[in-house]
Each structure stands twice: as structure tokens, then as C-alpha cells.
Amino acid sequence: MKIYTKTGDKGETSLIGGTRVKKSHVRIEAYGTVDELNAFIGVVRDQEVNQKRQALFSEIQDRLFTIGSTLATDPGKDTKIQTPDLQEEDIQFLEKEMDALDQNLPPLRNFILPGGHVAVSFCHVARTVCRRAERLSIALQEDSPVDDLIIKYLNRLSDFLFVLSRAISQELGAQEITWKPRI
């Protein structure tokens, strides 16, 4: 099977269900950004400091594929393709992981600037891409059905990535750089 089909050469693509839409459609932007997020999660996963978190990142990447396939499906078509469902337990999983990380962190008293170590910076990049995926999913929801669990999961995942960035910073002995606004 060839990877290229040439069917998108005129700026359109097919949703699951066969509907053709412009590649600039908000639905394509939403699931494309989830795909971008998944790639950045892979970068975060591949940092040496995260070797003990491989199962955690596999779980997250699997959920992101679930979200991407759901967003790539035309909600107006009855497709024969079954996509996995996101569940409330997936959100609870992130909350549990976040709570465990947060137990060992000093209280947050200031805004933190991204940086301090490359692994921490990658977490912040993933967090900001996650927020964009969330915003695009909300924009899509204004015109088309989007499961509320998708938005809730993306919101919680961005929170998790922030807490993870702090935990990695602590594990690596990197300095958390606090924002000191000019007055």
C-alpha cells in the first residue's frame, strides 16, 4: 500500500465516514493538533528522566489516538468503523497521577516560566499544544457535536503536564524559574 493517495492534492481530506472537507476545517485543525500533541508527548516520554513513566505515557498516547479518531469521524454519518471510547476513568487516572506527583512538590506561590532543563521545557511545549487542542475542540463543539469528555480530558492533561514539569524539575535538581513582573 502506498502512503500517498493524491486525493488531498486540492486541499481536501476525508473524515471517517467518507465526508470530504477542506484541510483548513476546524475539525481537521482539532484532530491535527491532537496528533501534534501526541508527537510531543513522545518527545516528553523519550526524556531519560521519564524512563520509569513509560506505561503512563503509553496510556496517555493511547487516549490521544482515541480522541483523534473520534474527532476525525463525521458525527453525521453512521460508520461501520468502531472507534474506542474515552471514559471518565481516563480522567480520574490523570487526576490520580497528578495528585501523586503533587504530594512531593513545594506549594506553588508564583507563576513559573517554562524552562530550567530541556525535559521541563518539552513538558511546557506539550502543555501549550494541549491547550490549543482543547481550544480547537471547543471551537468545533460550537458547530458540531464533540463529546464533553474530550474537552475535559484535554483540560486535565494540560494540568497534568504542568505538574509533571514541576516534578521533573525537582527530580533533575533544576531551578524553577519564577516570573518576576516588571513594575
C-alpha positions as CSV (number, residue, x, y, z in Angstrom):
1,M,0.0,0.0,0.0
2,K,1.4,3.4,-0.9
3,I,1.4,6.1,1.7
4,Y,0.4,8.8,-0.8
5,T,-3.1,8.7,-2.4
6,K,-3.1,12.1,-4.2
7,T,-6.7,12.6,-3.0
8,G,-5.6,15.6,-0.9
9,D,-3.8,17.4,-3.5
10,K,-6.5,20.0,-3.9
11,G,-6.7,20.9,-0.2
12,E,-9.4,18.4,0.9
13,T,-9.4,15.3,3.0
14,S,-11.9,12.6,4.1
15,L,-13.3,12.2,7.5
16,I,-14.0,8.7,8.8
17,G,-17.4,8.2,7.2
18,G,-16.3,9.5,3.8
19,T,-17.3,13.2,4.0
20,R,-14.8,15.4,2.2
21,V,-13.8,18.6,4.0
22,K,-11.2,21.4,3.5
23,K,-7.9,20.7,5.3
24,S,-8.4,24.0,7.0
25,H,-11.7,22.9,8.6
26,V,-11.7,23.3,12.4
27,R,-12.3,19.5,12.7
28,I,-9.1,18.9,10.9
29,E,-7.3,21.5,13.0
30,A,-8.6,19.9,16.2
31,Y,-7.5,16.4,15.4
32,G,-4.3,17.5,13.7
33,T,-3.4,19.4,16.9
34,V,-4.2,16.3,19.0
35,D,-1.8,14.4,16.6
36,E,0.8,17.1,17.2
37,L,0.3,16.8,20.9
38,N,0.8,13.1,20.7
39,A,4.1,13.6,19.0
40,F,5.2,16.0,21.7
41,I,4.1,13.5,24.4
42,G,6.5,11.1,22.6
43,V,9.3,13.6,23.0
44,V,8.5,14.0,26.7
45,R,8.3,10.2,27.1
46,D,11.7,9.8,25.5
47,Q,13.5,12.0,28.0
48,E,15.8,10.0,30.2
49,V,14.1,11.3,33.4
50,N,10.9,9.7,32.3
51,Q,12.1,6.1,31.8
52,K,10.1,5.0,34.8
53,R,7.0,6.6,33.3
54,Q,6.8,4.6,30.1
55,A,3.5,2.9,30.9
56,L,1.9,6.2,31.9
57,F,2.9,7.8,28.6
58,S,1.7,4.8,26.6
59,E,-1.7,5.2,28.3
60,I,-1.8,8.9,27.5
61,Q,-0.8,8.3,23.9
62,D,-3.5,5.7,23.5
63,R,-6.1,8.1,24.8
64,L,-4.9,10.7,22.4
65,F,-5.3,8.3,19.5
66,T,-8.8,7.6,20.8
67,I,-9.6,11.4,20.9
68,G,-8.1,11.9,17.4
69,S,-10.1,9.1,15.8
70,T,-13.3,10.4,17.5
71,L,-12.6,13.9,16.2
72,A,-11.8,12.5,12.7
73,T,-15.2,10.8,12.5
74,D,-18.1,12.6,10.8
75,P,-20.7,12.8,13.5
76,G,-23.5,12.9,10.9
77,K,-22.5,9.6,9.3
78,D,-23.2,6.1,10.6
79,T,-19.8,4.4,10.0
80,K,-19.0,0.7,10.2
81,I,-15.7,1.6,11.8
82,Q,-15.7,1.3,15.6
83,T,-13.6,3.8,17.5
84,P,-12.7,3.3,21.1
85,D,-14.5,5.4,23.7
86,L,-13.0,7.9,26.2
87,Q,-14.2,7.2,29.7
88,E,-14.5,9.1,32.9
89,E,-11.9,6.7,34.4
90,D,-9.3,8.1,31.9
91,I,-9.7,11.5,33.5
92,Q,-9.6,10.0,37.0
93,F,-6.4,8.2,36.0
94,L,-4.7,11.6,35.2
95,E,-6.0,13.1,38.4
96,K,-4.6,10.3,40.5
97,E,-1.2,10.6,38.7
98,M,-1.2,14.3,39.2
99,D,-2.1,14.1,42.9
100,A,0.8,11.6,43.4
101,L,3.3,13.9,41.8
102,D,1.9,17.0,43.6
103,Q,2.4,15.4,47.0
104,N,6.2,15.8,46.7
105,L,6.2,19.3,45.3
106,P,6.6,22.6,47.3
107,P,3.4,24.8,47.2
108,L,3.1,27.0,44.1
109,R,3.4,30.6,45.2
110,N,4.4,32.3,41.9
111,F,3.9,31.8,38.1
112,I,6.6,29.7,36.7
113,L,8.4,30.4,33.4
114,P,8.9,27.5,31.1
115,G,12.5,26.3,31.2
116,G,15.3,25.2,33.6
117,H,16.0,22.0,31.7
118,V,15.2,20.7,28.3
119,A,13.0,17.9,29.6
120,V,11.0,20.5,31.6
121,S,10.7,22.7,28.5
122,F,9.4,19.8,26.4
123,C,6.6,19.4,29.1
124,H,5.7,23.0,28.7
125,V,5.6,22.8,24.9
126,A,3.3,19.7,25.2
127,R,1.2,21.6,27.7
128,T,0.7,24.5,25.4
129,V,-0.1,22.3,22.4
130,C,-2.6,20.5,24.6
131,R,-4.3,23.8,25.5
132,R,-4.5,24.6,21.8
133,A,-6.1,21.2,21.1
134,E,-8.6,22.0,23.9
135,R,-9.5,25.4,22.4
136,L,-9.9,23.9,18.9
137,S,-12.2,21.2,20.3
138,I,-14.3,23.8,22.0
139,A,-14.5,25.8,18.8
140,L,-15.6,22.7,16.9
141,Q,-18.2,22.0,19.6
142,E,-19.8,25.3,18.7
143,D,-20.9,23.9,15.3
144,S,-20.8,20.1,15.7
145,P,-21.1,17.6,18.5
146,V,-17.9,16.9,20.5
147,D,-18.0,14.7,23.5
148,D,-17.6,16.7,26.7
149,L,-15.1,14.1,27.9
150,I,-12.7,15.0,25.2
151,I,-12.6,18.6,26.4
152,K,-12.4,17.5,30.0
153,Y,-9.6,15.1,29.2
154,L,-7.5,17.7,27.3
155,N,-8.0,20.2,30.2
156,R,-6.9,17.7,32.7
157,L,-4.0,16.5,30.6
158,S,-2.6,20.1,30.3
159,D,-2.8,20.4,34.1
160,F,-1.0,17.0,34.4
161,L,1.7,18.2,32.1
162,F,2.2,21.3,34.2
163,V,2.5,19.3,37.4
164,L,4.8,16.8,35.6
165,S,7.1,19.7,34.5
166,R,7.4,20.7,38.2
167,A,8.1,17.1,39.3
168,I,10.8,16.7,36.6
169,S,12.3,19.9,37.5
170,Q,12.6,18.7,41.1
171,E,13.9,15.3,40.1
172,L,16.6,16.8,38.0
173,G,17.5,19.4,40.6
174,A,16.7,22.1,38.0
175,Q,15.7,25.6,39.2
176,E,12.1,26.6,38.8
177,I,12.2,30.0,37.2
178,T,9.5,32.2,38.8
179,W,8.1,35.1,36.9
180,K,9.0,38.4,38.5
181,P,6.9,41.0,36.7
182,R,8.4,44.4,36.0
183,I,6.6,47.1,37.9
